[in-house]
Structure formats: structure tokens, C-alpha cells
């Protein structure tokens, strides 16, 4: 009798690793696309260093890594300004993305 090792296919930890790898790959592609679109600058202060990808409306089911939901921000703007004032900055960031979308067409 031949027994095939199926332990990984039923192992939830293995599935989490696969999901994490796929998510990281998608995020890498999203990061590169947003970085290119935003010309490698923080969209609030213009800084070139310590850039991070910010999800404007969160990462809900339909928004997960859509580049129209992402914007490039430096570490300081991302954490010290945007995350402390979500309600104030969300419309500003959405406006920046809308202008970029209109310029693409």
C-alpha cells in the first residue's frame, strides 16, 4: 500500500504560510505600482525616504490591495499624522488619488 503524506494539506499553519506568501507577493506588486505612480515621494510632505504604503479606506474585502486605495507616505506622516487623525486626512488622501486617476485618463 502506498501512503502519500498529506499532512501539509490539512495543516492550518501551512495554509497560513501560503496565504501570507501570496499576500506579501501582492503587496510587493502594489507597493511598486504605487511607488511608481507617486514618483517615490510622500504624498503629504514630499519626502523621499522611509516610504510606506498606506491603505486609505482600510483593507476590506473589496479594497484589499487596489492601487486606488493606496498612497505612498513617509513614516512620520503615516504614523504621526494620518493614523492619529484618520477622519481628517482620509478625504485629503482620497482627493489626491482622485486627481491622480483623472490625470491618467
PyMOL commands that set and color helices and strands:
alter all, ss='L'
color gray80, all
select helices_A, chain A and resi 7-10+12-37+67-69+75-82+86-104
alter helices_A, ss='H'
color red, helices_A
select strands_A, chain A and resi 51-55+70-74
alter strands_A, ss='S'
color yellow, strands_A
deselect
rebuild
show_as cartoon
